[in-house]
Amino acid sequence: TNILCSQSFADDYRSSSAAAADDDDNHGGGGRRTSGVSNNTTTTNSLLRPNASSSPTTSSCRCHSPQIEHQSLQLLSILTLESSPHYTISPHYLHSSILLKETGVSEKCRRKTCEWMYELCDYFQLHREVVGIALFYVDRYFTITFVGGGGESSSHHPVSKRDFQLIGLTALYIAIKTHGQSRQCAVDTNDSDAAAVAFNKLKFSLHICASTSRQQFTARQIEETECLMLQTLGWRLNPIVPSGCVIELLVMFLPCAMDSEHDGGSGGESSRQSVVQNFVYDCATYLTELAVSVAALSLVYKPSVIAYASVLAAVDLLLEDDSSSMSSSSSSSRVTEDTLIEYDALLNQASCQHFERNKDEVVKAKEILGVMAPNVGLLFPSPFGEPTPTTFVGPNELL
């Protein structure tokens, strides 16, 4: 399985976190950029709320319930897995256009390939998470063959567009075979719906895959490239992607933060929390799907950073201003600054201060998301029936 919830994973991550705190400067390499580790591990207020109160509320339920402890172990396992050298990726191969001019792969070529993959998954009614997984296969493959990220000697041969297209098509074929069925469909829907998803997965056969390339590649070429990719990747086909289980785990901590603020809740309060949780999940998933196509995000920041930045951006859409909080009779059911402070403190405790150490990375990722989707508030209106303008940073402010 992709996630192994064991105490050893938590202990390993705590040990690596403590070792990283002793050496701020030991961060570099050709993989994703990581921020320096602060020696001050005290949980601050919300990452993106510098003007909020500096002392977060103390929660009696914070990481004490069995459910929260189980989610914390899952989160630590994810953070350990994404930091493994076997899952390091680098954007350097995208510089091939400098050497090969018009025939070399570039960031624009990667973005168009990602958009094409999304269209293909929508046509076959497949889970869109497979696009993030497929792009990881592509990035990891070229990180190993071009940069030498797997311990092998780097070749630094420029990557042509044709090679990139063949690897991308094969990566999508592998991702659909291994992750094509939606986890939500397998859990939440009836048997007929699950069978329909499985059927759509089977429809994307090797010959159908070859036909989507408009006869540029044959089924035999894709099959041979599949064997090559599997050997190069070391059969590690279960990567951590922002739009996957990371988002689900982060959103699961929201109800606990809201309960802490309001000292428990009634049945009506619980239903409103579910509305908030579903809204944040949908909006954050949309933002992480957009982030897959942007090399400045998916090839630079870790999946947990992108996922948390997306969740914070979604929560920002629910934050009410002072006037509405004073006039609204149902303000206790809304997400407030105190909720965000409590949520930040809860996640930092559950992740052994992982997000606090990567605070600068989360801020930068959230700013990039704001430039990418400045009108996301119009796509996801407030679930409480009031228009909610976006609070993202604009391009001019970012520059």
N, C-alpha and C positions, 0 to 999 in steps of 0.2 A: 504494500500500500504506500501511498504517497506520504502520508503523515503517520508517524509512529509516536503515539503519546506515551512516553515513558519518562520516568524520573531521571534517567541517565541523560536524556536530551536536555532536560532543564538544567541539570548540574553542569553539563558541558557548556551550555550557553552562559550560565552564570560565571563559570570559570573563565571563559573567553572574554566576557564583559569586564570582569575584574582585571584581567591581564591588559585589555585595551585601555582601561582607565589609567594604568601606570605609565603608558607611553602614548602621548598625544600625537607624536610626529610619525609614528609607524603606520602611515596610511598612504597608499599609492598603488602603483602597478598599472597594468593595462586594462583592468576591468572597470566596473562601475566605480564612480567617484564616491568616496566616503568622507564624512566630516570628521574633524578631530574630536576626541573624547574629552568632555569636560570633567574635571575632578569634582565639581560640585554636582552631586547626583540628587540633590533635593528637588522634589517635584515642584515646578513652578506653575503659574496659572496657564491658561490656554496658550498654545504655541503661537497663535496668530492674534492674541488679544493682549498686547503689552500694557494697556491701560486698565485692565481689570484688576480686581483685588488680588494681592500677592499671596494670600493664604487660602488655599483651597479648603473646602469643607471636608470634615472628617466623616467618612461613611462607615456605618456599622456593618454594612454588607460587603464592603470592598474586599474581594478576593477571599471571603470566608465561606460562602456557600459552596456545596460540592459542584454545582454547575459552573460557577465562576472559576473554581480551581481547575476543573477539566478544560475549560476554554483557555485558561492561562497556559496549561501544559501544551495544548494544541498550538497556541500562538508561539510559544518558545520553540517548539519543534519546527515550525515554519521558518522562524528567524534563523535557526541553526542551518536548515537546509539551504536557504537562499544565500547564505554566506559561505557555502562550501566552494572550494576551488573548482569542483566539477561543474558548477553552474555559473561560472564567471563569463561575462560577455563583454565585447569591446566594439566601439564604433569605428576603429581604424580602417577596416576594410572598405568602408564607404568612401574613402579618399582615392579609390582606384580611378575615378573619373579624371583626376589630375594627371595620371600617367597615360591612360588610354583615351583621353579626350572624349569623343562622342560615344565610344563603345564601352567605356568603363561604367561600373555601377556607381550610383550616387544616392544621396538621401532621398531625392525626388523619386528615383526608381523604386526604392524600398517603400515609400509612401503609396505609390500607385499600385504596387503589388499587394499591399495590405488592403487597400480599398477593393481590389478585385477579389481577394479572398473573402471579404465580408459579403460581397454580392453573391458569390458562389454559395456560401453557407446559408444565406437567406433564401436562395433559390431552392436548395435542397432541404430547407427547414431544419438546419442543424444548429447546435448550440454555438453561439458566437465566440465562446471562450477558446474554441479550437484555433482561431486565428492567432490569438496571443501565443498559444503553445507552438503553432507552426512557425511563427516568426522567431520564437526562441530557438527552435531547431536550426533555423537559417543562421541566426546571429552566432549561436554557439559553434556551428560547423565552421563558419569563416573565421571565428576567433581562434579556433584550433589550427586550421590550415593556413591562415594568413598571418596571424599574430603569434601563434604557438602557445595558446592559452592552456593547453592540456599537458604541458610539460614537454611537448615535442618541439623540435627546432622549427622556427618560423621560416616560411618561404618568402613572404612579402611579394608574391606574384600578384599583380593587379587582377581584380575580379571583373570579368566581362559581364555585360548585361545578359547574354545568352546563358552563361553558367549560372548566374543568379536566378534567372527564370526557371531553369531546370531544377535547381536545388529548392527553390520556393514551391514549385508545383509538387515535388516529391515530399517536401516537408508537410504540406497540407494533406497529402494523401496519407502519410503516416499518422498525423494528428487526428484525422477523421477516423481512422481505423482504431486508434487507441482511446480517443476521448470524444468521439463524435456524438455519443448519446448524452443528452442533458442530464445532469445529476438531479435537477429539480423535477424533471419529467419522470425519472425513475423512482422518485420518492413520493411526490405529491399528487401524481395523476393516476388514473385508473389503468388497468392492464391494456386496454385497447389503445390508449394514447401512447403508452410506453412502447407497444408493438409498432405503432406508426413511426415513432422516432427511430426505432431500430431498423425498420424497413428503409427509411430515408438514408440511414447510414450505409446500408448494404447497397443501395442504388448507386453510390459513388464508387463504382468498381474501377479496376485498373484501366480498362478500355475507355470508360467514361472520363476518367481523369486525363487520359491522353487526348481525348477529343476536345477537352476544354482548352487545350493549347493551340487549337486551330491547325492541327497536324504538324506543328513545329517539332514535337517530340513524340516518339513512338512508345508503346507500352513496354517494350523491351528496354528502352533507355531509362524509363522511370523505374523499372524493376531493378536494373543494375545500379542506378543511383541510390535507390533505397538501401540496398545491401551496403554500399559504400558509406552512406550516412550513418547507418546503425553501428557499423564498426567504428567510425570516427567518433561518434557520440558515446561510445562505450555502452550502448543500450540503456542509457539514462533518459527515459522518455516521460518522466513525471516531474516537470519543472514547476516552480512556484511562479504564477502569473498574477498581476494585480487584480484582474477581474474574476479570479476564482475564489478559492476558500479563504483568502486573506480578507476580502471585503465582507464575507459572511461572518467571520469571527469578529472583526472590528465592530460591525453593526450590532452584534449580540450583546455588547457591553452597554449599549445605549439605554435600554430599559432600567438597568441597575443604577445608572447615573441619574436618571429621572426620578426613580424611587427614592434615592438618597436625598434629593433636593426637596421632595414633597413629603418625606417621612412616611413612605408607603403609599398605596393607592387603592381606590375602590375598583369595582368591575368596570365602571365607565372610564376611569383613568387608565386602566390596563388596555382597553380597546383603543383609546387615543394614542397610547404609547405604541401600539402595533401599527397605527396609521403613520406615525412619525418614523418608525423603524423601516417600514416598507418604502416610504418616500426617500429616505436617505439611501437605502440599498439600491433603488432604481436609478437615482440620480448619480450616485457614486459609480455604479457599474457602467453607466453611459460614459462618464468621464474617463474611466480606465480603458474602455474600449477605444476611445479617441486617442488616448496616450500611446496605445500600441503602435500607431502609425508614425509617431513623432520620435525620431532618434534622440533628440535632446532630452527626452524623458525616459523612454524604455531602455535605452542603451547607456544611460548615465546613472540613473537612480535605481535603487533596489525596489522590487515589487512592493514590499511593505511600506516604503516611503511614499510611492505613488498612490497606493491604496489609501493610506491615512490622509494624504493631502486631498484626495477625492472625497473622502468622508467629511473632512472638515469643510470643504467647499460646499458640499450638500447641506451640512448643518447650518452654514452661514445663511442659506436661503430661508431657513426657518426662524432665524433670530429676529425678534421684533424690536422696533425702536421704543424709546421711552414713552412716547405718546400713546402708541397702541397698547403697550403693556399696562398703562394706567387706565385706559378706557375700556379695555376688553374684559368682559366678565369671566372669560374662560382662560385667562392668562396662565393659570396654574397648570394647564394642560399643554402649554407651549414649551418650546426649547428656549431657554434663557442663557444669559452669560454664565450664571452659576452652574447651569447644567453642563455647559461646555468646559468649565473649569473642573467640575467633578469628573466628567468623562475623560479629560486629559490626565487627571491624577490617577484614575482607575486603570487606564491603559498603561501608563508608565509603570505602575506597580506590577501589573500583570506581565509586562514585557521586560522586567528588570532594567527599567530606565532606557530602553532601546530608543524610543521616540524622543526622549529628552536629549540623548546624545546626538541624535540626528535632526535636531530642531531646525538648524539652518537649511538642511536639505529639504525638509518638509515645507518650509517657507518658500524656497525657490521653486519647488515643484508645484506648489499651489499657485504661485504667480504665473508660471507657464500655462497651467490649466486655465487660468483666467483669461490669458491672451488667446488661447485656443477656442474657448467657448464663452465669449462675453455675454451671450444672450441665453445662457442655459436656464435662467430663471423664467423665461417665456416658455421654454419647452417643458419645464416641470413647475407648474404653478403651485401655490401653497395648498396643501390638502385641507386647510381650514376655510377655504373659500375666499381668501383675500389675495389680491395681486401682490406678489412678492418680487421686488426688483432685485437684480443680481448685485452682490456686494463685492464682485471680483475687481481686482486691480486692472485698470485699462492699460493699453500699450504705451501711451504717453507717460503715465505714472511709472510704469515698469522701467522705461528707458531713463 
